[in-house]
Amino acid sequence: MPKTDTHTYDENDIVLLKGLEGVKKRPAMYIGSVNTMGLHHLVWEIVDNAVDEALSGFGKYITVTIYKDGSLSVQDEGRGIPTGVNKATKKSAIELVFTELHAGGKFSDKAYTTSAGLHGVGASVTNALSEWLECNVYRDGEIHHIKFANGGKIVEPLAVVGKTNRHGTFVRFKPDAKVFTTVEFKWDTIYNRLQESAFLLRGVHFILKDERTNESTEFYYENGLREYVSVLNANKTPLSPIICFEDPVSHIKIDLAFQYCSQDYSETILSYVNNVRTRDGGTHETGFRMGITRAVNDFATTNNLLKNKIKLEGSDIREGLTAVISLKIPEDNLEFEGQTKGKLNTPEALPLVNNFVYSKFTYYLNENKEFAVRLIKKCVESQNARIQARKAREEARNTNKKLKSEVILSGKLTPPQSKDYAKNELFIVEGDSAGGTARTGRDRLHQGILPLRGKPLNTDNVTMDRMLKNEEFATLINTIGAGYGSNFDEKETHYGKIIIMTDADTDGAHIQTLLLTFFYHYMRGLITAGKVYIAVPPLYRVFKYKDKKEIFEYAWDDEGLEKAKAKIGPGYSVSRYKGLGEMSSEQLWDTTMNPKTRLLIKVNIEDPLLVEYRVGVLMGNDTSLRKKWVEENVDFNLKDEFMKEVKR
């Protein structure tokens, strides 16, 4: 019989968290996490406020500065946060903005017609999670100053500290090291976010300065989305020019740019609403897809370009398409799904974008018939490949036989016994030795093992035909069972997790990169669905014998090694694992494969612009770009230090 809890639950157990206490108690609820992603979320909240001012036509410059003391500032040329006393609360407006969660000028259309910062929690959350925050407001010829510390407590009350001819807001804050796992701002992360904002807000200068390194850069784009698509496709072969459509007249303003590439087999669609990335799409993306599909099918039908008389599907038409969609929606019409604003739910956006894209693209196709014919040909080729792939899957499913002879199988897959695909895991393992160890130590019910023979092909600079002739990738495609390219269907995947498990050395890292390049180009849906992982094997095993028994600890880095040494105590020995094959099956299971004890890194696409650029530079054909990146980003002195440590 279960033990009865004698504690009473009454009115005295109800706790009211006032002001910013709730943010400090549960920070991840407001910023997603307390790691580097959450840290930079503090920056975006302040930057979004500056963007809203520029979006409303106030100011042409936004400057972000990283300081040596670990703080960061955002300065704009907007109207400046109001400093007068709010009648309802008897507090200054600036105090409300920084200390109350739902206080701001974005809950009506009086101050902002459109706004990125919808929920009114940004500035106050940044304040709550900072060691200190100070704000200067340049407004009505005066400089107003206020400072907070210890999570939002006023330490320097609002006061006029000078005269000025400027206008705008300056916010500087230092994140609280007790809240975050790291408080180091990343140049690349902020760089890419500001560049993205500059693409979307053409005509506005975004300046980034880093006093730690004396670096500075400025982003300014007159042509906005056209230049965005140009950067995304910099390393691709274009099939069309960059096509731009804009409707600045309607109450919902539409701005979009897209381009087709001939040797690209995936689609990249990035969508934004009021300069906020809608990662999960929504009604505007659906409308865009419908408009493109209607326009291409109608043109193909009217001009008798579909010999089989079968209409093209949307996936056929979007193969090789890169598009950026940006909408400006007034507050009264704005509807998101969830606090994170990741998906647009505004119903009106779907028919509006659909009809706009259909009308504009239909006209474009009729005015550019040479391109239109090339596009239809590419779409038909995609359609034929999709139909053949579906027939192959149906044949394999119905006859329980191997795929036809063009699909090469290595015969080395050790599949899991379970048919519960969601629970199954596929380990892609480097080499036969590690593959044999993994087979012995695995969970036979839910874990499959696929060893690789050497390094995979670099799929960034080869044709699809050559990729399909590669034995390793043909086997991998067949094993995963969900197709490839535009015909990839994530729902058909035979595994809930695809885990890349390689040696912890440069060759292992290279293999990881080659596999991730393949997944990015041909099975991107696996990554966006959160099904691709990298296993993290330990680097060290610290052990000794005591009372005829072995005691041991594993370590994944040098800091962990020192802790393991201290825990084992004097007389220890250290094994440095050079490869997975050096582990016994029990050790590999305990450290790297057991779901209860292992470490996995989930692969995701946080910044699509950065990912597209890095893949193109590091895996593309232009060696000069790769050499330049290596020279600017790799510290070769680290190798010398590592070799000294090895010799010891």
C-alpha positions, 0 to 999 in steps of 0.5 A: 500500500503506497505511503500517504503524504500527510502534507496539506495543500491549501491557500497558503501553498499558492506562491505568487512570483512578482515582477521578474522573479518567474523569469529568474526562477525558470529562465528556459521558459522564456529564452529556450535554454541557458546555453549559448543559444539562450545567451544570444536570445538576450541579444535578439530581444534588444536588437528586435526592438531596434529593428522595430523602430527602423521597420517603422521608418525611424533610423537608418543605423543599428550598432551592436558592440561586444565589450572586453568585460563581457557586456554587449550594447545595442544602439539605434536611431529610433524615437527613444523609449518614452520616459514619462510617467505612465498614468495607470501605474505611476511608474516611468514608461522606461521602468515598465519596459525593463521590469514588467513582462507584458509592458510595451508599445506593441500591443496596439497599432498606435506606436507600431504598424508592424512589429517583430517583438510581439509579446512584450517580454524581451527587454524585461527578460534580458534585464532579469537575466543580466548581472546589470543593464543600463539604458540611455534614451536620447529624446526631446533634446535630453539624455535620460539614464537608468541602470538596473542590477542583480536581475532587474533591481533599480540601482540608478533611478531614471535621471536626465544626465545631459543635453543632446541633438540625437534621438534613439536608445542605447542598451548595454547589459552583462549576462549573469554568469550564475544563469548561463553555462557560458557568457561568451558572445560569439562573433559568428552567431551575431554576425549572421543574425545581423546580416540576415536582418540587413537582407530583410530590412533593406536600406538600413545599416547594421554595424557589428563591433568587437572590442575583444578583437578590434574587429568590425563590419557593416551590412547594408543591402539596397536590393534586400532579398535579391542579394539574400538569395544570391548569397545562399546560391553563391556556390550553385549553378543557376538555372534561372536568374533571381526572380523578385516579386513585391506587393508593398500596397496591400495591408499585408505587404509581400516581398519575395525572391527565388531562384532555380539551380540546375545541379541542386536536388533539394529545396530551401525556403526561408520565410519571415514575418515582420523580420522574424524567422518562421522556422516551422513555416505557416500559411504564407509558405503554404500559399507560396507553394500553392501559387508556384505549383499552380503557375507551373502546371497551368503553363505546362498544360497550356503549352502541351509540355506534359507528354504523359498528361500527369500533372506535376506535384509540388515536390517536382516543381520545387526541386532545386528551388531557393526562396526567401519570403518576407511578409509585413503583417499589421498587429490586428491581423497577426497570428502565430502558433506558440510563444516562439513565433515559429509558425504563422497562423494568419488565415488571410496570408494563404490565399493572398500569397497564393494568388499573388505568386500565381499571378506574378509567376504566370506572367513571368513564365509567359514573358520568359518562355525559354526559361519556362521550357527548361524549368518544365523539363527539369520538373518532368525529370524530377517527376519521373525519378519520383515515380520510379522511386515509388515503384521501387519501394512498392516492389521491395515492399510487396515482393520482399526482394532486393531492389533492382540491380542498379542499387548496390548493397554492401551486404554488411548491414546488421539490422535491428530485430524490431519493426517499430521504426520509431524506436530503432537506431542506425549506427553508421560506424567507421571501419570493420573493426569498430563495426564488429565491436558495435555488433557484439555490444549493441541492443539487438532489438532496436540497434542496427549497425552499418560499417563504412568502407573508407571515407564516403564520397564528397556529394557537394561537387558530384552529380546525383548519378555518381552519388547513386553509383557509390556503394556506400551511399546506395546502401545507406539510401536503401537502409534508411528506406525513405528515398533521396533528394526531392523524393525523400519522405521522412515518414518512410524512414526505418529508424528514429535515430541515425547516429554517426559513430566515428573515431575521435580524430581528424579522420573521424571528423572528416567522415562526419562532415562527408556524411552530414554533407550527404544528409544535407543535400539528399535527406535534409528532412532527416536533419530538420526532423531531429533524427541525425545525431553524432555519437561522442565516444570518450577520449580517456579511461582512467583505472587502477586495481584495488583489492584485486578489482579494477576500478575505472572512470571514463573522461570525454575531455581534459577537464573530465580527465583531471576529475577522473584522476582525482576520483580514482586516486594515486596509482592510476593509469590512463588509456587514451582511445585512438579509435572505437576499435580499441574498446571492448564491446562492453566498453563501447556499449557503456560509453557510446551506445547505451541510451541511459549513459551515452552522449549524443549531439543532435544535428540541426540547422539553426542558421540556414545562411551560415550552413549554406555558406559553410557547406559551399566553402568547406566542401565545394570546388573552390579551393581558394575559398577553403584556404582563406577560411582555414587561414582565418579560422584555424589556430595552427599553434594549437597543433604544436601545443598538442604535439608537445603534450603527446611527447610528454 
